[in-house]
Amino acid sequence: MLQDLFKQIGADELQSQRMASQLLKRANQLAEEESISEAEALENLLKKIIEGQK
């Protein structure tokens, strides 16, 4: 799912895999730092990515 998103915004197969992996790692970090769920952290990051594409 995340890989598909990154492909839609122009990443190739390898880039999309790396980007998805890094995004999940960052969501985990933010969840711990901000005492929120990983899902909430991921949602916040995805919103930023989508906003950046506009």
N, C-alpha and C positions, 0 to 999 in steps of 0.2 A: 504494500500500500504506500508506504513512504517513498519507496524507490520509484513507483509510478508517478508520484507527485513531482519528484525531482526530474524525471525524464520529461514530463510535460513542460517543465520550465527550461529545458535545453541540455540537461546532463546526459552523458552517455551511460552505458550499463555500469561500468566500473565506478565512474564518478557518483552515480546515483546510489550504489551500494555503500560507498564511503560516506557520502553525505547522510544517508539514513542512519548509519552506525554512529556517526558523530553526533547527530541530533538526539538520538536516544541516550548517549552518554551524557550530553549536556542537560537533557531533561532530568536525568537521575541526579546530577550534581545540583541543579536548581531546586529539585524537590527536597534534598537534604538541607541545603543552605536556607531555604525559605520555609521549611516545615510545611510543605504542601505535598499533595499526591503527585506521583510521576505523571499521571494522566493530565492533571491540571498544568503542570510544568510544560508538558508536551503541547498541550493546547495553546498555551501562551506563546511558545516558540513558533508553532505553525502559523498563528495569527500574524506574527511579525514577518514571517517569510512571505505570506500572502500579501500583506500590506506593502512590502518592499517590491513586489512584482507589479504593482499598479502604477 
